[in-house]
């Protein structure tokens, strides 16, 4: 029923979704990570497989949607205060993946929607669970409709109206071979390795920047680091 409902939603958005490499479809009791362009990413992936979601509780229309999802599949929703507690999040994740009957948990490690031209910094939390990671690359064709949700500019309902009135939402989804953390590999290095694989498959630019920079000012040390790198290039030239 969960998959069928999402297929109906895909059709309502005039979406054309091509799924590649189905032999690597995420399995139960694992973690699936993907690049993030729009909340509709969840629908595009869920038309082919059943997932559990993790995220912060919302109000309004998105909150209604979250509660409806919770009736169809086991999901992990956090209150705002609880979501800031990394240990609590990690504990809930480990409890979920330790049960082989639970659907794979779908995580977008960028933590925000990116405009589908690049893959930004992956947060390390989902890579500290010790589970098998199934990477997924998602790429939209902007010639038919822009799938990117600029949440600073459009509300969820405005965005959905734009999606439903676009010519079409054309999307390619690539399942990639499962990956595990190497011996002596840190969670950050593992996250970067997975990010690189996703970026390469999706034809996206692999960037180290935090996607939240679109909302906050860059830290002073980040600016100084880039200035230092730029000065090195000038000296070498």
PyMOL commands that set and color helices and strands:
alter all, ss='L'
color gray80, all
select helices_A, chain A and resi 2-12+22-24+41-46+60-70+80-83+86-97+125-127+156-164+187-202+211-214+220-236
alter helices_A, ss='H'
color red, helices_A
select strands_A, chain A and resi 15-20+31-34+51-56+76-78+104-107+118-119+133-140+169-175+205-206
alter strands_A, ss='S'
color yellow, strands_A
deselect
rebuild
show_as cartoon
